[in-house]
């Protein structure tokens, strides 16, 4: 798991290309960067390093909403990070500028040549372009690394391609992070990401059954509706509220023993009792303890919850 670098520069966030002033020497990359995983980190690291070497400024052009939400609105899409979460993660990379360009159907029809000439060169001021090994851009994703190598000498910029990053011979991608989370393999997902995957949302009123069992929980309504929720199960988590971290266990899914099959997200704080209604809480998911189970009695459920809590305290010690 990576140790995030100390921030040396303050990230400047620009909402839209129209609000960005062209730079004398921009070292740039583009992409959705969903989750900002280790593959993205390699690109960002090279981007920042190159900018410092040439005396330029590093720039990431990203898009909101995610292009697939605009181009394929009827196809479900679960994302690893909201734009707010992404911005927070990118601020730790040493990046100078983040441009969040509104993605629309009209913008999606920008030809690759126009994208390079008008956006990268004339608007951003690109002198060096750093991209991932599978990068495509422009209308119908027609632009490729070969196109950029062709356009570079014409418009006065250089292109550097980053090869695939392997973890134990497996390429890191947002898709593989999603697959790991959907399988409940949060350890693998966190290895891919380089940090613990987290969920956040507002605490809402539930049926308060947890209180009657001696395990009061905070019921969470996610603030980002497209956020990927890991496979149903019980997890060891670190809950974060107003900057303070608490050991906790999260239940994702139904609660069949008490007759509730609706999927919900609730967190029990192991060593604190807080009134959190209408408060925002975030929790980092570290370990999957078990699947959701149907117990014959409430007493059996309470016994299992005690075992879960003991295991959580040991894992997070």
C-alpha positions, 0 to 999 in steps of 0.5 A, a space after each residue: 500500500 502506497 504512502 502518499 507523498 506530502 503535498 508540496 504544491 496546492 492543487 488549483 481546480 478549474 471548473 471548465 476549460 473556459 476558466 483556464 488560462 493557457 500556460 507557457 509550458 504545460 505538461 498534461 494528461 487526460 482521462 477519467 482517472 476513476 478511483 485514482 489507483 496505482 496505475 493512475 499514480 504512475 502516470 501522475 508521478 511521471 507527469 509531476 516529475 516531467 513538469 519539474 524537470 522542464 520548469 513547467 506546470 502539471 495539468 490533468 484534464 478530466 471530465 464530469 459526469 463520467 462520459 459513459 453516464 452521458 453516452 450510455 445513460 441506460 447502461 448501469 455504471 458503478 464508479 469508484 470515486 465521486 468528483 469530490 473524492 477524486 479531487 481529494 485524491 489528486 490533491 495528494 499527488 503533487 499535481 499543479 492544475 486539475 481541469 474538470 470539464 463538463 462532459 456533454 454529447 456535444 463535447 463528445 463529438 469533438 474530432 481528435 484533431 480539434 481536441 489536440 489543436 484547440 484544447 490541448 495546444 491552444 487552450 492548455 498550452 501543452 508542450 509535453 503530453 504524458 498518457 497511459 498505454 491504452 489512452 484514446 480520445 476525441 470523437 468515438 475514441 478515434 484518437 490514439 498514441 499513434 495520432 499524438 505522435 503524428 500531431 506532436 511535431 506539427 503542433 510543437 509538443 512531445 508525447 510520452 507513453 506509460 507502459 502497463 503497471 503490474 502488481 504480481 503480473 496483473 495490470 491495474 485498471 479501474 475495471 479490475 478494482 471494481 471486479 475485486 470489490 464486487 467479489 468482496 475481495 477488498 484486500 486485493 482492491 485496496 492493493 490495486 488502489 494503494 489506499 483503503 476503499 471508502 464509502 461516505 454518506 449521511 446518517 439517516 434514521 433506521 428501525 433501530 433494531 441494532 440498539 435492541 441487540 446491543 449493537 447500535 448502528 448508523 444507517 448510511 445514505 450514500 451521497 453519490 448515487 453511482 458509487 460502487 458498493 462492495 459485495 454484501 457482507 460484514 466488514 471491518 472498517 475505520 469510520 471517520 467523523 469530523 476528522 476522528 477515526 473509530 474502529 467499526 464493523 459495517 453490514 452491507 446488504 439485508 438483515 434476514 434474521 430480523 426480516 429485512 431483505 432490503 439492501 442497506 449500509 449500516 456501521 456499528 462503532 466498536 468503542 464509541 456511542 455517538 448521535 450521528 443523525 444527519 451527520 456525514 460519515 465516511 468509512 474505510 473498508 479494510 477486511 471482509 469478515 463473512 457473508 450475510 447469514 440467516 440465524 435461527 434466533 436473535 440470540 444466535 445473531 448477538 453471539 455472532 456479532 460479539 465474535 465479529 466485534 472481537 475479530 474487528 478489534 483484532 484486525 484493526 489493532 
